[in-house]
Amino acid sequence: MYENRNRARCQETVRPLSYPASAGYSLSVNISSFHTHTRLCKHAAGVPADYARQAALDGCSALGFSDHCPYPDDATWSGSRMAVSELPEYRSLVDEVKASSPFPVYFGFECEWHPGFESWYRDEIRGAAGAEFLVYGSHWIGDAGELWYIPEYAKPELLARYVDLTVSGIRSGLYDLFAHPDIFLAGYTRLDADTRAACRDIISASVGMDLPMEINGLGLSRTKIMGDNGLRSPYPVREFWEMAAAAGARIVCNSDAHRPQDVIASARRAWSFAEEIGITPLDPAEALGF
């Protein structure tokens, strides 16, 4: 299970919040990213101030923090999610950056979807915690009483169930952005008729809900895997994004940064991927209405 991976919390030295004098940039070279993690999730390094400093150096027009949401009683994927008790710390760390950043900063979460947690996402994470945006990460599938990380549990007989769960999350109306919608293709590596149908169903649901979909920069740095046409990134997957563009999807690029040095650099890699296949992405801040 994914929660058993990367359990060690990264230790960072927190420096006083300040920005380099060179943090003014022409908007033509700036870029926003709304998929940013922190050490609180137990598999990332750094605090929001570290990401903001690096974003200022790299050219940033807006930055959204979307660390993995906690779950009630800290009982779900606790090895890779912040604790409920850490919510105030997370908010405080982001608020500190909001107050002094040279670019707009937004407070959000990346959440999975499960009908049993709907009120948690809606009332606690978006409501009580005050999330300004929610990112949908369809990471899991339920089987044998557990929630499994889909790239590592990609059983053929579970594909339809995964798609149904993912589509129900899209149609919940809870989310503002769909992260790495092709992440399941890291496990379902053959683009056969069933896998292509899964892509079409996910894309169609996203287009129907006008939900922006993210080309994910982090996936481009993952170890390549063998696909139908040779080695490829686990995600993003070219064929998925060609289908998404043809369907008229709203497409953005984000970094999915788990280290400060990736906060803008990974988003730029995602932009390069998009441009190579003829896609002109939307700016995430604009797509989210900020």
C-alpha positions in Angstrom: 0.0 0.0 0.0 1.1 3.5 -0.8 0.9 4.6 2.8 3.7 2.3 3.7 6.1 4.2 1.3 8.2 7.2 2.2 7.3 7.3 5.8 10.3 9.3 7.0 9.5 13.0 7.6 12.0 15.2 5.8 13.8 17.5 8.2 14.2 21.1 7.1 15.9 24.1 8.7 13.3 26.9 8.7 14.9 30.2 7.8 13.3 33.7 8.4 11.0 34.5 5.5 12.6 36.8 3.0 12.8 37.1 -0.8 15.7 37.8 -3.1 16.0 41.3 -4.5 15.7 39.8 -8.0 12.2 38.6 -7.4 10.7 41.0 -9.9 10.0 39.4 -13.3 8.3 40.1 -16.6 5.0 38.3 -16.6 5.9 36.9 -20.0 8.4 34.6 -18.3 6.4 33.9 -15.1 4.3 30.8 -14.5 1.9 29.7 -11.8 1.6 26.3 -10.2 -1.2 25.1 -7.9 0.1 21.7 -6.9 2.6 22.1 -4.1 3.3 19.9 -1.1 5.1 20.3 2.3 7.0 18.2 4.8 3.7 17.7 6.7 2.6 15.0 4.3 5.6 12.9 5.4 7.0 12.3 1.9 8.0 15.9 0.9 10.7 18.3 2.0 10.4 21.9 3.2 7.8 24.3 4.5 5.8 26.8 2.4 8.3 29.6 2.9 11.0 27.4 1.3 8.8 26.8 -1.8 7.9 30.5 -2.0 11.5 31.6 -1.9 12.5 29.3 -4.7 9.4 30.2 -6.7 10.4 33.9 -6.5 13.9 33.0 -7.9 12.4 30.9 -10.7 9.7 33.3 -11.9 6.3 32.8 -10.4 3.0 34.7 -11.0 0.9 32.7 -8.4 1.5 29.8 -6.1 -1.1 27.4 -4.7 -0.3 25.1 -1.8 -2.2 21.8 -2.0 -0.7 19.4 0.5 -2.4 16.0 1.0 -5.5 16.3 3.2 -5.6 14.5 6.5 -8.4 11.9 7.2 -10.7 11.6 10.2 -9.0 9.9 13.2 -5.8 9.8 11.2 -6.8 6.3 10.1 -6.5 6.5 6.3 -3.1 6.4 4.6 -1.6 7.9 7.8 1.9 7.1 6.7 1.7 9.6 3.9 -0.8 12.2 5.1 -0.7 15.0 7.7 -2.5 14.5 11.0 -5.7 16.3 11.7 -3.9 18.0 14.6 -1.5 19.5 12.1 -4.1 21.4 10.1 -3.7 24.6 12.1 0.1 24.5 11.6 -0.4 24.0 7.8 -2.7 27.0 7.6 -0.4 29.1 9.7 2.6 28.3 7.5 0.7 29.2 4.4 -0.7 32.4 5.9 2.8 33.5 6.8 3.8 33.2 3.1 0.6 34.9 2.0 1.4 37.9 4.1 4.9 38.6 2.6 5.1 36.9 -0.8 5.7 39.1 -3.9 3.1 37.1 -5.8 -0.4 35.8 -4.8 -0.4 32.6 -2.6 -3.5 30.4 -2.1 -4.4 27.8 0.5 -5.7 24.4 -0.6 -5.5 20.6 -0.3 -5.1 17.7 -2.6 -7.9 15.2 -1.7 -8.9 11.7 -2.9 -12.5 10.8 -3.4 -14.6 8.3 -1.5 -18.4 8.7 -0.9 -17.8 7.8 2.7 -15.6 10.9 3.1 -17.8 13.4 1.2 -18.9 15.3 4.3 -15.3 15.4 5.5 -14.1 16.9 2.2 -17.0 19.3 2.0 -17.6 20.4 5.6 -14.2 20.0 7.2 -11.5 20.4 4.5 -13.2 23.0 2.3 -15.4 24.4 5.1 -13.9 24.5 8.5 -10.3 24.4 7.3 -11.0 27.2 4.9 -9.5 25.7 1.7 -9.6 28.2 -1.2 -9.3 25.4 -3.7 -9.3 21.6 -3.8 -7.2 19.5 -6.1 -8.6 16.0 -6.9 -6.0 13.3 -6.9 -7.6 9.9 -7.9 -4.9 7.8 -6.2 -6.7 4.8 -4.9 -9.0 1.9 -5.5 -10.8 -0.1 -2.8 -10.3 -3.8 -2.7 -10.4 -6.4 0.1 -11.2 -3.8 2.7 -8.2 -1.6 1.9 -7.5 1.5 -0.2 -4.7 0.7 -2.6 -2.5 3.0 -4.7 -3.7 2.5 -8.2 -0.3 2.4 -10.1 0.8 -0.4 -7.8 -2.5 -2.3 -7.7 -3.6 -2.1 -11.4 -5.5 -5.3 -11.7 -7.4 -5.7 -15.0 -10.6 -6.6 -13.2 -10.5 -3.4 -11.1 -10.1 -0.9 -14.0 -13.9 -0.3 -14.5 -14.3 0.1 -10.7 -11.5 2.6 -10.6 -13.0 4.6 -13.5 -16.4 4.6 -11.8 -14.9 5.9 -8.6 -12.9 8.5 -10.4 -15.9 9.7 -12.4 -18.0 10.0 -9.3 -15.3 12.2 -7.7 -15.3 14.4 -10.8 -19.1 14.7 -10.7 -19.2 15.4 -7.0 -18.6 19.1 -7.8 -16.2 19.4 -4.9 -13.0 19.9 -6.8 -11.5 22.9 -8.7 -8.6 21.0 -10.4 -8.0 17.4 -11.5 -4.4 16.4 -10.8 -2.6 13.8 -12.9 -5.8 12.3 -14.4 -3.7 9.8 -16.3 -1.9 8.5 -13.2 -3.6 5.1 -13.5 -1.7 4.6 -16.7 1.4 4.2 -14.6 0.0 0.8 -13.8 -2.2 0.0 -16.8 0.6 0.4 -19.2 -1.0 -1.1 -22.3 -3.3 1.2 -24.2 -5.7 -1.5 -25.3 -9.4 -1.0 -26.0 -10.4 -1.1 -22.3 -7.7 1.3 -21.2 -8.6 3.7 -24.0 -12.2 3.5 -23.0 -11.2 4.4 -19.4 -9.3 7.4 -20.7 -12.3 8.6 -22.7 -14.7 8.2 -19.8 -12.5 10.2 -17.4 -11.9 12.9 -20.0 -15.6 13.1 -20.9 -16.6 13.5 -17.3 -14.0 16.2 -16.8 -15.1 18.1 -19.9 -18.7 17.7 -18.8 -18.0 19.3 -15.4 -15.6 21.9 -17.0 -13.0 20.7 -14.6 -9.4 21.7 -15.6 -7.1 18.7 -15.9 -3.4 18.9 -15.0 -0.4 17.8 -17.0 1.9 16.8 -14.1 5.5 17.8 -14.1 6.5 15.4 -11.3 5.6 12.4 -13.4 8.1 13.5 -16.1 10.9 13.0 -13.5 9.8 9.4 -12.6 11.7 6.4 -13.8 10.5 5.6 -17.3 8.4 2.5 -17.9 7.7 0.4 -21.0 4.6 1.4 -22.9 3.1 0.2 -26.2 5.6 2.4 -28.2 8.7 2.0 -26.0 9.9 3.8 -22.9 7.7 6.6 -21.6 7.0 8.5 -18.4 4.6 6.8 -16.0 2.5 9.9 -16.5 1.8 12.2 -18.3 1.0 9.9 -21.2 1.0 11.5 -24.7 -1.9 9.5 -26.0 -4.1 10.5 -23.0 -3.4 14.2 -23.6 -4.0 14.0 -27.3 -7.4 12.6 -26.5 -8.0 15.3 -23.9 -7.1 18.1 -26.3 -9.3 16.6 -29.1 -12.2 16.5 -26.6 -11.8 20.2 -25.8 -10.6 19.7 -22.2 -9.3 22.6 -20.2 -5.6 21.8 -19.7 -3.2 23.3 -17.2 0.4 22.5 -16.1 1.5 22.1 -12.5 4.7 21.0 -10.8 3.4 18.6 -8.1 6.4 19.8 -6.1 7.6 17.7 -3.2 10.9 19.6 -3.0 11.4 23.4 -3.2 13.7 23.2 -6.2 10.9 21.6 -8.2 8.2 24.2 -7.4 8.4 26.0 -10.8 11.0 23.9 -12.6 8.6 20.9 -12.8 5.8 23.1 -14.0 8.0 24.3 -16.8 8.8 20.7 -17.8 5.1 20.1 -18.0 4.6 23.1 -20.2 7.4 21.8 -22.5 5.7 18.4 -22.7 2.4 20.1 -23.6 4.0 22.3 -26.3 5.8 19.3 -27.8 2.4 17.7 -28.6 0.7 20.8 -29.8 -1.2 21.8 -26.6 -1.2 25.4 -25.4 -2.1 25.1 -21.7 -4.2 27.5 -19.6 -2.6 29.4 -16.7 -3.7 27.5 -13.6 -4.5 30.7 -11.7 -6.7 31.9 -14.5 -8.3 28.4 -14.9 -9.2 28.4 -11.2 -10.6 31.9 -11.4 -8.0 33.6 -9.2 
